[in-house]
Amino acid sequence: MVYGDGAFKDPVGKIWELADPCVSPAYTEGLEGTPNEVKLKYLADNDFKNLSGDALKDAISERIKHKEDNLVGNMASQGTTPRRLTDLIGSLCDLTSGSGDKGTPVVLIQGYFDNYTN
């Protein structure tokens, strides 16, 4: 994937950075789409609020292993970032490479598509 800055709003200073109009001008077909994730905090606070320790870990792991193929509209996925994968990965690259004079010409991201149960 080739990435650029894209646009983001600083959560503290509330300043918009509008650098590159497109976060990922080039990427492979495998990066199409959005994540299909459950929010761990939601599961721990709601579905498994009476569990702790290994019992909580095991229950969350089982839920992840048997999650639906499409979690759109499911409360367990609410609060996760419903952005395109290319935008999420591009933002991660931008945070890693920074914008100082040092520069980082290549960013290697590993394990991005792993989940808690891997």
C-alpha positions in Angstrom: 0.0 0.0 0.0 1.2 3.5 -0.8 0.0 5.9 1.8 -0.3 9.6 2.4 -1.4 11.7 5.3 -5.1 12.0 4.4 -7.1 14.3 6.7 -7.6 14.1 10.4 -8.7 16.3 13.3 -6.5 16.6 16.3 -8.6 15.5 19.3 -7.0 18.0 21.7 -6.2 21.1 19.6 -9.2 20.6 17.3 -7.0 21.5 14.3 -7.8 19.9 11.0 -4.7 18.6 9.1 -5.6 18.4 5.4 -2.4 17.1 3.9 -3.0 14.5 1.1 -6.6 14.3 -0.2 -6.3 10.5 -0.3 -4.8 8.3 2.5 -4.0 5.4 0.1 -3.7 6.3 -3.5 -2.5 2.7 -4.4 -3.1 -0.6 -2.7 -3.8 -4.3 -3.4 -7.2 -5.7 -3.8 -6.9 -7.5 -0.5 -7.2 -4.3 1.4 -10.7 -3.5 0.2 -13.5 -3.2 2.7 -13.9 -2.4 6.4 -13.0 -4.4 9.6 -15.4 -6.9 10.9 -14.6 -6.6 14.6 -16.3 -7.0 18.0 -15.4 -4.4 20.6 -13.7 -6.2 23.5 -14.7 -3.6 26.1 -18.4 -4.0 25.1 -18.2 -7.7 25.5 -16.4 -7.4 28.9 -18.8 -4.7 30.2 -22.1 -6.2 28.9 -22.2 -9.8 27.7 -19.6 -11.1 30.2 -19.9 -8.6 33.0 -20.1 -11.3 35.6 -16.9 -13.0 34.5 -13.2 -12.2 35.2 -9.8 -13.6 34.7 -9.4 -16.7 32.6 -13.2 -17.2 32.4 -13.6 -13.8 30.8 -10.7 -14.4 28.4 -12.1 -17.7 27.4 -15.6 -16.3 26.8 -14.3 -13.4 24.7 -12.1 -15.8 22.7 -15.0 -18.1 22.0 -17.2 -15.1 20.9 -14.5 -13.9 18.5 -14.0 -17.4 17.0 -17.8 -17.7 16.3 -18.6 -14.1 15.4 -20.9 -13.4 12.5 -19.5 -12.7 9.0 -21.2 -9.3 8.9 -21.4 -7.3 12.2 -23.0 -4.2 10.8 -25.7 -3.0 13.2 -24.6 -5.5 15.9 -24.2 -3.8 19.3 -21.0 -5.8 20.0 -19.3 -4.0 17.1 -20.5 -0.5 18.0 -17.7 1.8 18.9 -15.1 0.1 16.7 -13.9 2.4 13.9 -16.1 1.8 10.8 -13.6 3.2 8.4 -12.1 1.6 5.3 -9.1 -0.7 6.0 -6.9 1.5 3.8 -7.7 4.6 5.8 -7.0 2.8 9.1 -3.7 1.3 7.9 -2.7 4.5 6.2 -3.3 6.5 9.5 -1.2 3.9 11.4 1.6 4.4 8.8 1.4 8.1 9.1 1.7 8.0 12.9 4.7 5.8 12.6 6.5 7.7 9.9 5.8 11.1 11.4 6.5 14.4 9.6 9.8 15.5 11.0 13.1 15.9 9.1 14.2 12.4 10.0 11.5 10.8 7.8 10.8 7.1 7.6 10.6 6.0 3.9 9.1 2.5 4.6 6.7 1.4 7.3 6.3 -2.4 7.9 3.1 -3.4 9.7 2.8 -7.0 10.8 -0.1 -8.7 12.5 -2.7 -6.1 11.6 -5.2 -8.8 10.6 -4.6 -11.0 13.5 -7.1 -11.0 16.3 -7.2 -11.6 20.0 -7.6 -15.4 19.5 -4.6 -15.8 17.2 
